[in-house]
Amino acid sequence: MKKKWITAVLCLSVLTTMTGTFVKANDTVQEESILEKYEHQHREVGEAVYRKAASAFSGGDGSESAPYEISSAEELQYLANLLAEDALSDYRGKHYILTADISLNDVSNYKNWGEERPAYDWKPIGTEAAFTGVFDGNGHVISGLYLNRDIEESNEEDSSDYGGLFASVYQGTIKNLNLTEVYIEVSGERSRVGGIAGMASKTQILDCTVDGKLIGYDGYYGGIAGSASGTISGCAFAGTVSAVKNLQNGQSGQAYLGGIAGDFSSAIVGTGDESADAFEGITNCINKGTIEVENGCQSALAAGGIAGTNAARITGCTNEGTVEAKAAAEEREELGTSALSIGGIAGSFVVAVLGEDGVICDCENTGTVVADSANTGGIVGTIDLADPRYAVTIENCKNTGKVFSANHYYAGIAADAGVKADNTLTIANCTNEADFTEGEGAGIVYELVMQKGKVLLSGNANHGKILSSGQNAAGILCYTANMGDDWQLDLENCENTADITSEGNVGGIAGFTAYYKTDTAATSFSVLNCKNSGNLSSSTTNGYIGGILAVDGFMQTQTVMDGCENSGKISFTDPWVMGETDLKTENDEGEKEDASLFTLSVMGGGIVGRIGEAVLLSVDADQPDGQEINKKDALVRISNCVNTGDLSYEKPKKGDGVTEEEFQKAAQTYWKASMGGILGDCSCTNGYSVNFENCTYHTERGIGNTELPDIE
């Protein structure tokens, strides 16, 4: 495998200089929309002209030992014609080899091909009969491939919606091939377009490179393959893959874009073909190009540096390029929370059909992944598990690149994960080293939603500083909502070393956890051997901070926290400033009366900020039952935990128009601070109970709430 990767790196030397990055280093939103960049599309650029084909190959008989030799553009077109004329052609399964570099067009005017058609259009190989043979590029270069058509209008055959050097490949092999100055624009629906192949099923694409422009509106678009299964190994892409609105009808399509593949799935989907286990997925590939999406309000899109959407295996891949998704300027306010997902490696990771377990491992994002409004992840945007037969694993992955979403969640590894069936999701030994200084970011995973199944986060680490404007922030897992009856969530051996600052709740390891209880819940939650050494602070006057966990809202759920350590400082930095308007409120009759229906609280704990019922912006705690502390059979057990970090908060301040008497009365009635060495506050109502064992701390109290018995 290493040998293949070295070959791919050497092949990169034939690539032309990459285009400038799509996002400037200091910009978060690009001013010129992708739509405006490609506004010339569908202008009259002349009729397609195809090169006259040769009548024979240079040599060979098509066998493995004597492959057909191709040395000219005419001979390459001859192969395309042979497979277009006869669906049962014997030529589709033969062996071929390039014996020279081939120029399909003069590329001196390449930058203007969007407006000025070159001399010849390309007719892809395998439009009528899928190519099933072996094509060896022999390290040579094919330059000047041009394909520009509206598939839906100009073609009648269903198979012709596959565009690339090859339209369709089935159980074939393409290897050692380099394409430069490629221009492909396809406007049909459900298109499959790639530099090497539009559709590559159960196929090997090995040690190939592509440099060029691919533009589409609806379907699957990849620098190497549009839609693929099998093996893509040692390949590299430099250039641009773009999805924009169809300017003919103004409609947005459903586009899936990737630097290597628009869509990559299991080779055994729907077939039961166990021989497909020999396929490796996408391995040792690199994207240096730009993947860009112009998102419409109703589009369901995914874009990734390696794959737009993945349902199989991606290993040893790197994104060094840019992945950007933006709404057209007139749609930004309407977009809101979109179905759009983008990631440095994969936009979406979906295992919902017959296939195999999904894996992303040993991958790294060093590029830029940014969006106006999308689930945005350094490795993957969205994980969606719906079939109980399969599991997903993301391991040994790293993000060091810029990741940001202006109006939605983002994270160093995965922005959003959903476990809908009895699946297992494992995210292990992953690292984020990038700083997140705006929006709502998390180190490893931002949001996890579970209905059933098991989720394990193990050995993950965040080393990037987080400055969040959202309601929650955390080094490892920011927000969890569990709405099912049978699930298990485990965090173990995770670490945060970076400072985290938020306008809301903050957890060194996990932020806000909430479980919507049912009558027959069989659930569990554990946090084991996790450490935080970063300083945690919040400007909120109504929220929670925990060295390990900000809020445990898993009501009536077996919860274990063991062997956790916090050494970071915990601080609420902004005081509540009581103003004159806080004293009175307006009732239904428009009359002013005393304000008595709000409570402001800051709760901080060295290990946990709050245990019990918790609402994001209202923490009006009930009087707890002291008998629920240190019960032997408690639902929540905190053991062998250590806090050496300091805890602090700012006291309320009197604002203009408020008397000292009014201020003192309101501060005592409506404001509360609860800071403890282990636990900030606990509401032991509704069957909640907590047990502490062998925990150490250096503050006056282990539990901040003075109305509770302290830790023994």
C-alpha positions in Angstrom: 0.0 0.0 0.0 2.9 2.4 0.8 4.3 1.8 -2.6 1.1 2.9 -4.3 1.0 6.1 -2.2 4.6 6.9 -3.2 3.6 6.5 -6.8 0.7 8.8 -6.4 2.9 11.5 -4.9 5.3 11.2 -7.8 2.4 11.5 -10.2 1.5 14.8 -8.7 4.5 16.3 -10.5 2.6 16.2 -13.7 -0.3 18.3 -12.3 -0.4 21.9 -13.4 -0.3 24.7 -10.9 -3.4 24.6 -8.7 -5.9 27.4 -8.9 -6.1 29.9 -6.0 -8.0 28.9 -2.9 -11.7 29.5 -2.9 -11.7 31.2 0.5 -9.1 33.8 1.4 -7.1 33.1 4.5 -8.9 35.7 6.6 -12.4 35.5 5.1 -15.3 33.5 6.5 -17.7 34.3 3.7 -16.8 34.7 0.1 -18.3 37.9 -1.5 -18.6 36.5 -5.0 -21.1 33.7 -5.2 -20.3 30.5 -7.1 -23.4 31.3 -9.2 -21.8 34.6 -10.3 -18.5 32.9 -11.0 -20.1 30.6 -13.5 -22.8 32.9 -14.8 -21.5 32.3 -18.3 -22.7 28.7 -18.2 -25.2 27.7 -21.0 -24.3 30.6 -23.1 -24.0 29.7 -26.8 -20.6 28.1 -27.1 -21.1 26.4 -30.5 -22.0 22.9 -31.5 -20.1 19.9 -30.3 -17.5 18.6 -32.7 -16.0 15.1 -32.2 -12.6 14.0 -33.4 -12.5 11.5 -36.2 -11.5 8.2 -34.8 -8.7 5.9 -35.9 -9.6 2.6 -37.5 -7.3 0.4 -35.4 -4.9 0.5 -32.4 -1.2 0.9 -32.7 -0.5 -2.7 -31.7 -1.4 -5.5 -29.3 -4.2 -8.1 -29.3 -6.0 -7.0 -26.1 -4.6 -9.8 -23.9 -2.9 -9.3 -20.6 0.5 -10.0 -22.1 -0.1 -7.9 -25.2 -2.6 -5.2 -24.4 -4.0 -2.9 -27.2 -1.6 0.0 -27.6 -3.0 3.5 -27.7 -0.6 6.3 -28.8 -2.9 9.1 -30.1 -6.2 11.0 -29.5 -7.7 9.3 -32.6 -7.0 5.8 -31.2 -8.4 6.8 -27.8 -11.6 8.0 -29.6 -11.6 4.7 -31.5 -11.9 2.9 -28.2 -14.8 5.1 -27.1 -16.6 4.5 -30.4 -16.2 0.8 -30.2 -18.0 0.7 -26.8 -20.6 3.2 -27.9 -21.7 1.2 -31.0 -22.1 -2.3 -29.5 -23.4 -3.0 -25.9 -21.9 -6.5 -26.2 -18.6 -5.5 -27.7 -15.7 -7.9 -27.0 -13.5 -4.8 -26.6 -15.1 -3.8 -23.3 -13.2 -6.5 -21.4 -9.8 -6.3 -23.0 -6.5 -4.9 -21.8 -5.2 -1.5 -23.0 -2.1 0.6 -22.4 -1.0 4.1 -23.3 2.3 4.3 -25.0 2.5 8.1 -25.2 1.1 11.3 -23.8 -2.1 12.4 -25.5 -3.5 15.9 -26.2 -7.2 15.9 -26.9 -7.2 19.7 -27.4 -4.9 22.7 -27.6 -4.9 23.9 -24.0 -3.5 27.4 -24.5 -6.9 28.9 -24.1 -8.0 26.5 -21.3 -9.0 29.2 -18.9 -11.7 30.4 -21.3 -13.3 27.1 -22.1 -16.4 27.9 -20.2 -17.2 30.5 -22.8 -15.2 29.4 -25.8 -15.5 25.8 -26.9 -12.1 24.2 -27.9 -11.8 22.3 -31.2 -13.1 18.9 -30.0 -15.6 17.5 -27.5 -14.9 14.2 -25.8 -17.2 11.2 -26.3 -16.7 9.1 -23.1 -15.6 5.5 -23.2 -18.4 3.2 -22.1 -21.5 5.1 -22.9 -23.4 2.1 -24.3 -21.4 -0.7 -22.9 -19.6 -0.4 -19.5 -15.9 -0.8 -19.7 -14.9 -4.1 -17.9 -11.3 -4.4 -18.9 -8.0 -3.0 -17.7 -6.7 0.4 -18.8 -3.1 1.1 -17.9 -2.1 4.8 -18.4 1.5 3.7 -18.0 2.3 7.0 -16.2 1.3 9.0 -19.2 -0.7 12.2 -19.4 -4.0 12.9 -21.2 -4.6 16.6 -21.5 -7.4 18.8 -22.8 -10.5 16.6 -22.1 -13.5 18.8 -22.8 -17.2 17.7 -22.2 -20.0 20.3 -22.0 -23.5 19.2 -22.5 -27.1 19.3 -21.1 -27.6 15.5 -20.7 -31.3 15.7 -20.2 -31.8 17.6 -23.5 -29.2 16.2 -25.8 -29.1 12.5 -24.9 -31.8 9.9 -24.8 -29.9 6.9 -23.3 -30.1 6.6 -19.5 -26.4 5.5 -19.4 -25.3 8.8 -21.0 -25.8 10.7 -17.8 -22.3 9.3 -16.8 -19.5 11.7 -17.8 -15.7 11.5 -17.6 -12.9 10.0 -19.6 -14.9 6.8 -18.9 -18.7 7.0 -18.7 -19.2 3.7 -16.9 -16.8 1.1 -15.6 -17.9 -2.2 -14.2 -15.5 -4.7 -12.5 -12.7 -3.0 -14.4 -9.3 -1.5 -13.5 -8.0 2.0 -14.4 -4.4 2.7 -13.3 -1.3 4.8 -13.6 -3.2 7.6 -15.5 -2.9 11.3 -15.3 -5.4 13.8 -16.6 -4.7 17.5 -16.8 -6.6 20.6 -18.2 -9.9 18.7 -17.8 -13.2 20.7 -18.3 -16.5 18.9 -17.7 -19.8 20.6 -17.3 -23.0 18.6 -17.2 -26.5 20.0 -16.4 -28.7 17.0 -16.4 -30.5 15.5 -13.4 -29.0 12.6 -11.4 -25.7 12.9 -13.3 -22.6 11.0 -12.3 -19.5 12.8 -13.4 -15.8 12.2 -12.6 -12.5 13.0 -14.1 -11.6 9.4 -14.6 -15.1 7.8 -14.6 -18.7 8.9 -14.1 -19.7 5.6 -12.7 -17.2 3.0 -11.4 -18.9 -0.1 -9.9 -16.9 -2.8 -8.2 -13.9 -1.2 -9.9 -10.3 -0.5 -9.1 -8.9 3.0 -9.8 -5.3 3.0 -8.8 -2.6 5.7 -8.8 -4.4 8.2 -11.0 -4.4 12.0 -10.8 -6.8 14.6 -12.2 -6.4 18.4 -12.5 -9.3 20.3 -13.9 -12.8 21.8 -13.5 -16.0 19.8 -13.0 -19.3 21.7 -12.9 -22.7 20.3 -12.2 -26.2 20.9 -10.9 -27.7 17.6 -9.8 -26.2 14.2 -9.0 -22.8 13.0 -8.0 -19.5 14.7 -9.0 -16.0 13.7 -8.0 -12.5 14.6 -9.0 -11.7 11.0 -9.8 -15.2 9.3 -9.9 -18.8 10.6 -9.7 -20.2 7.5 -8.1 -18.1 4.5 -7.1 -17.7 1.2 -5.3 -14.6 -1.0 -5.0 -11.2 0.5 -4.6 -9.8 4.0 -5.3 -6.2 4.0 -4.1 -3.2 6.3 -4.4 -5.2 8.9 -6.3 -5.0 12.7 -6.2 -7.1 15.6 -7.3 -6.2 19.3 -7.9 -8.7 21.7 -9.4 -12.3 22.5 -8.7 -15.6 20.5 -8.4 -18.5 22.9 -8.3 -22.3 22.6 -7.9 -24.4 25.6 -8.7 -28.0 26.3 -9.7 -29.1 25.4 -13.2 -29.2 28.7 -14.9 -31.7 27.4 -17.5 -34.5 27.0 -15.0 -33.1 28.6 -11.8 -33.6 25.3 -9.8 -31.2 23.8 -7.3 -30.5 20.2 -7.6 -29.4 17.5 -5.1 -25.7 17.4 -5.6 -23.0 15.3 -3.8 -19.4 16.4 -4.4 -16.0 15.0 -3.4 -12.4 15.6 -4.3 -12.1 11.9 -5.0 -15.7 10.6 -5.3 -19.1 12.3 -5.2 -20.6 9.1 -3.7 -18.8 6.0 -2.5 -20.6 2.9 -1.3 -20.0 -0.7 -0.4 -19.2 -3.0 -3.3 -21.6 -5.6 -2.0 -24.7 -3.4 -1.7 -27.8 -5.4 -2.7 -25.7 -8.3 -4.1 -24.5 -10.5 -1.3 -21.3 -10.9 -3.3 -18.7 -11.8 -0.6 -15.9 -11.5 -3.2 -16.3 -7.8 -2.9 -14.5 -8.0 0.5 -11.3 -7.9 -1.5 -12.0 -4.2 -2.3 -10.4 -1.7 0.0 -12.5 1.4 -0.3 -10.8 4.8 -0.8 -7.2 4.5 0.5 -4.2 6.8 0.5 -5.8 9.5 -1.6 -5.3 13.2 -1.4 -7.4 16.3 -2.3 -5.6 19.5 -3.1 -8.5 21.0 -4.9 -11.5 23.2 -4.2 -15.0 21.6 -3.6 -17.6 24.3 -3.7 -21.4 24.2 -3.4 -24.0 26.9 -4.1 -26.8 25.7 -1.8 -30.5 26.4 -2.6 -33.1 26.4 0.2 -34.6 23.0 -0.7 -31.4 21.1 -1.7 -30.1 18.1 0.2 -26.4 18.3 -0.4 -23.1 16.8 0.8 -19.6 17.8 0.0 -16.3 16.4 1.2 -12.6 16.8 0.5 -12.5 13.0 -0.3 -16.1 11.9 -0.7 -19.4 13.8 -0.8 -21.2 10.9 0.8 -19.7 7.7 2.1 -21.2 4.3 3.1 -18.0 2.2 3.1 -14.4 2.6 4.0 -12.0 5.6 3.7 -8.5 5.0 5.1 -5.2 7.0 5.0 -6.6 10.0 3.1 -5.8 13.7 3.4 -7.6 16.8 2.5 -5.3 19.8 1.9 -7.8 21.7 -0.2 -10.9 23.8 0.4 -14.5 22.6 0.9 -17.0 25.4 1.0 -20.8 25.6 0.9 -22.6 28.8 0.7 -26.1 30.1 0.0 -26.7 32.5 -2.8 -26.8 36.0 -1.4 -30.5 36.4 -1.7 -31.1 33.1 0.1 -28.9 33.4 3.2 -31.7 34.7 5.5 -34.1 31.9 4.3 -31.6 29.1 4.6 -31.7 28.5 8.4 -30.7 25.0 9.4 -30.0 23.2 6.2 -29.8 19.5 5.2 -26.4 20.4 3.9 -23.4 18.5 5.3 -19.7 19.2 4.5 -16.5 17.6 5.8 -12.8 17.6 5.2 -12.9 13.9 4.4 -16.7 13.1 3.9 -19.7 15.4 3.8 -22.0 12.7 5.1 -21.4 9.2 6.4 -24.6 7.1 5.9 -25.0 3.4 6.5 -28.7 2.7 5.8 -28.7 -0.1 3.2 -27.4 -3.6 2.8 -23.6 -3.3 2.6 -20.8 -3.4 5.2 -19.7 -1.6 8.3 -18.5 2.0 7.6 -15.0 3.1 8.5 -13.0 6.3 8.3 -9.5 5.8 9.8 -6.0 7.3 9.6 -7.3 10.4 7.8 -6.4 14.0 8.3 -7.8 17.4 7.3 -5.3 20.2 7.0 -7.4 22.3 4.6 -10.3 24.7 4.9 -13.9 23.6 5.5 -16.3 26.4 5.8 -20.1 27.0 5.3 -22.8 29.7 5.6 -25.1 27.2 7.1 -24.3 23.5 7.3 -23.2 20.6 9.5 -19.5 21.2 9.2 -16.8 18.8 10.4 -13.1 18.6 10.0 -13.5 14.9 9.1 -17.2 14.4 8.5 -20.2 16.7 8.5 -23.0 14.3 9.4 -23.1 10.7 10.6 -26.5 9.0 10.0 -27.0 5.4 11.2 -30.4 3.8 10.4 -29.8 0.1 9.7 -29.2 -2.0 12.9 -27.0 -4.5 11.0 -24.0 -2.2 10.6 -21.6 -0.1 12.6 -19.6 3.0 12.0 -16.1 3.6 13.2 -14.0 6.8 13.0 -10.6 6.3 14.4 -7.0 7.8 14.4 -8.2 10.9 12.5 -6.9 14.4 13.0 -8.0 17.9 12.2 -5.5 20.8 12.0 -7.4 22.9 9.4 -9.8 25.7 9.6 -13.4 24.6 10.2 -16.3 27.0 10.5 -20.1 27.3 9.9 -21.5 30.8 10.2 -25.1 29.8 11.1 -24.9 26.2 12.3 -22.8 23.6 14.2 -19.2 22.7 13.5 -16.6 20.5 15.1 -13.1 19.2 14.6 -14.2 15.7 13.8 -18.0 15.4 13.3 -20.6 18.1 13.5 -23.7 15.9 13.9 -24.2 12.2 14.6 -27.5 10.4 14.7 -28.0 6.8 15.8 -31.5 5.7 14.9 -31.4 1.9 15.3 -29.5 -0.7 17.3 -26.2 0.5 15.8 -22.8 1.0 17.2 -20.9 4.2 16.6 -17.3 4.4 17.7 -15.1 7.5 17.5 -11.7 6.7 18.9 -8.2 8.2 19.1 -9.2 11.3 17.1 -7.6 14.7 17.7 -8.5 18.3 17.0 -5.7 20.8 17.1 -7.4 23.8 15.4 -8.6 26.8 17.3 -12.3 27.7 16.9 -12.8 31.4 17.7 -16.4 32.1 16.5 -19.8 30.6 16.1 -20.8 27.3 17.7 -17.9 24.9 17.6 -16.8 21.8 19.5 -13.5 19.9 19.6 -14.6 16.4 18.5 -18.4 16.1 18.1 -20.9 18.9 18.4 -24.3 17.1 18.5 -25.3 13.5 19.2 -28.9 12.3 18.9 -29.6 8.7 20.0 -32.8 6.7 19.7 -31.2 3.2 20.1 -27.8 1.6 20.0 -24.4 2.2 21.5 -22.0 5.1 21.1 -18.4 5.0 22.3 -16.0 8.0 22.4 -12.6 6.7 23.4 -9.1 8.2 23.5 -10.1 11.4 21.8 -8.3 14.7 22.5 -8.9 18.4 21.9 -6.0 20.8 21.9 -7.6 23.7 20.1 -8.9 26.8 21.9 -12.7 27.3 21.6 -14.5 30.6 21.8 -18.2 29.9 21.3 -21.2 32.2 20.9 -23.6 29.3 21.4 -25.5 28.0 24.3 -23.0 25.1 24.8 -19.3 24.5 24.4 -17.1 21.5 25.1 -13.8 19.9 24.3 -15.1 16.5 23.2 -18.9 16.3 23.0 -20.9 19.5 23.1 -24.6 18.5 23.1 -26.5 15.2 23.5 -30.2 14.5 23.2 -31.4 11.0 23.7 -35.0 10.2 23.0 -35.2 6.4 22.8 -35.6 3.6 25.2 -32.5 1.5 24.8 -29.1 3.2 24.4 -25.7 3.3 25.9 -23.3 6.3 25.8 -19.7 5.9 27.0 -16.9 8.5 27.1 -13.5 7.1 28.2 -9.9 8.2 28.2 -10.7 11.5 26.6 -8.8 14.7 27.2 -9.1 18.5 26.7 -6.0 20.6 27.2 -7.3 23.9 25.7 -9.1 26.9 27.1 -12.8 27.1 26.4 -14.9 30.3 26.6 -18.6 30.5 25.9 -21.6 32.7 26.3 -23.5 29.7 27.7 -22.7 26.3 29.3 -19.2 24.9 29.3 -17.8 21.4 29.9 -14.2 20.4 29.6 -15.2 17.0 28.1 -19.0 17.1 27.6 -21.4 20.0 27.6 -25.2 19.6 27.9 -26.7 16.1 28.1 -30.4 15.7 28.1 -32.5 12.5 28.1 -36.2 12.6 27.4 -37.3 9.9 29.7 -39.8 7.1 28.9 -41.6 4.6 31.1 -39.4 1.7 29.9 -35.9 3.1 29.6 -33.0 0.7 29.6 -30.2 3.2 29.3 -26.7 4.0 30.6 -24.2 6.8 30.5 -20.6 6.7 31.7 -17.6 9.0 31.7 -14.4 7.2 32.6 -10.8 8.3 33.1 -11.3 11.6 31.3 -9.1 14.7 32.0 -9.4 18.5 31.5 -6.5 20.9 32.0 -7.9 23.8 30.0 -9.4 26.9 31.7 -13.2 27.0 31.4 -15.1 30.3 31.5 -18.5 31.7 30.6 -20.0 35.2 30.3 -23.5 33.9 31.1 -25.3 34.9 34.2 -27.6 31.9 34.0 -25.8 28.6 33.2 -23.4 25.8 34.2 -19.7 25.0 34.0 -18.2 21.6 34.8 -14.5 20.6 34.6 -15.6 17.3 33.0 -19.4 17.7 32.4 -21.4 20.9 32.4 -24.9 19.3 32.8 -26.0 15.8 33.5 -29.7 15.9 32.6 -30.1 12.2 32.1 -33.1 11.8 34.4 -33.6 8.3 35.8 -30.6 7.0 33.9 -27.8 4.9 35.4 -24.8 7.2 35.2 -21.2 6.4 36.2 -18.3 8.9 36.4 -15.1 7.4 37.6 -11.4 8.3 37.5 -11.9 11.8 36.1 -9.6 14.7 36.8 -9.9 18.5 36.4 -7.0 20.9 36.9 -8.3 23.9 34.9 -9.8 27.1 36.3 -13.6 27.4 36.3 -15.0 30.9 36.2 -18.1 32.9 35.5 -16.6 36.2 34.2 -19.6 38.6 33.9 -21.8 39.8 36.8 -25.5 40.1 36.7 -26.1 43.9 36.6 -29.6 44.6 38.0 -31.4 47.3 36.1 -34.5 49.2 36.9 -36.4 47.2 34.3 -35.6 44.0 36.1 -37.7 45.1 39.1 -41.1 45.3 37.3 -42.8 43.2 34.7 -46.0 43.9 32.7 -49.0 41.6 33.3 -51.7 40.6 30.9 -53.7 43.8 31.8 -50.7 46.0 31.0 -50.1 46.8 34.7 -46.7 46.8 36.3 -46.0 44.4 39.1 -43.1 42.9 41.0 -41.0 40.6 38.8 -40.9 37.2 40.7 -41.0 34.6 38.0 -37.3 34.4 37.1 -34.2 33.0 38.7 -30.7 33.5 37.6 -28.1 31.0 38.7 -24.4 30.2 38.0 -23.4 26.7 38.9 -19.9 25.4 38.6 -18.3 22.2 39.7 -14.8 20.8 39.4 -16.2 17.6 37.9 -19.9 18.3 37.1 -21.7 21.7 37.0 -25.3 20.4 37.5 -27.0 17.1 38.0 -30.7 16.8 37.6 -33.4 18.4 35.6 -32.0 21.3 33.7 -33.4 23.7 31.1 -31.0 25.7 28.9 -32.0 29.2 30.0 -34.0 28.6 33.2 -32.4 27.0 36.2 -35.1 27.6 38.9 -34.1 24.6 41.1 -36.4 22.8 43.4 -35.5 22.2 47.0 -33.7 18.8 46.9 -34.3 16.0 49.3 -31.1 15.6 51.3 -31.8 11.9 51.7 -31.0 11.4 48.0 -27.3 12.2 48.5 -24.9 9.3 49.0 -27.5 6.6 48.7 -25.8 3.2 48.1 -28.1 2.4 45.2 -28.0 5.9 43.7 -28.7 6.3 40.0 -25.7 8.6 39.6 -22.3 7.5 40.9 -19.2 9.7 41.0 -16.1 8.0 42.2 -12.3 8.4 42.3 -12.5 11.9 40.8 -10.1 14.7 41.6 -10.4 18.5 41.2 -7.4 20.8 41.7 -8.8 23.7 39.7 -10.0 27.0 41.2 -13.6 28.1 41.0 -14.8 31.7 40.8 -17.8 33.9 39.9 -18.7 37.6 39.8 -21.3 38.8 42.3 -24.3 40.8 41.1 -24.1 44.5 40.7 -26.6 47.3 41.2 -27.5 49.2 38.0 -28.9 52.7 37.5 -32.3 53.5 39.0 -32.1 50.7 41.6 -32.0 51.3 45.3 -29.7 49.4 47.6 -32.7 47.9 49.4 -34.3 46.8 46.1 -31.0 45.3 44.9 -30.3 43.3 48.1 -33.8 41.9 48.1 -33.7 40.9 44.4 -30.2 39.5 44.7 -31.2 37.2 47.5 -34.5 36.2 46.0 -33.7 35.8 42.3 -30.0 35.1 42.0 -28.0 32.1 43.1 -24.4 30.9 42.9 -23.5 27.3 43.6 -19.9 26.3 43.3 -18.4 23.0 44.5 -15.1 21.2 44.2 -16.8 18.1 42.7 -20.4 19.2 41.9 -21.9 22.6 41.5 -25.6 21.8 42.1 -28.0 18.9 42.3 -31.7 18.7 42.0 -32.6 15.3 43.5 -36.3 15.4 42.5 -38.2 13.0 40.2 -36.3 10.0 41.5 -32.8 11.4 41.0 -30.1 10.3 43.5 -26.3 10.7 43.7 -23.5 8.8 45.4 -20.0 10.0 45.9 -17.0 7.8 46.7 -13.3 8.6 47.1 -13.4 12.0 45.5 -10.9 14.7 46.4 -11.0 18.5 46.1 -9.4 21.6 47.6 -12.4 23.9 48.0 -14.5 24.4 51.1 -17.4 22.3 49.9 -17.5 19.3 47.5 -21.2 20.2 46.6 -21.8 23.9 46.0 -25.4 23.9 47.0 -25.3 24.6 50.8 -28.8 23.2 51.2 -27.5 19.7 50.5 -25.3 17.6 52.8 -21.7 17.7 51.6 -19.6 14.9 50.4 -18.6 12.7 53.3 
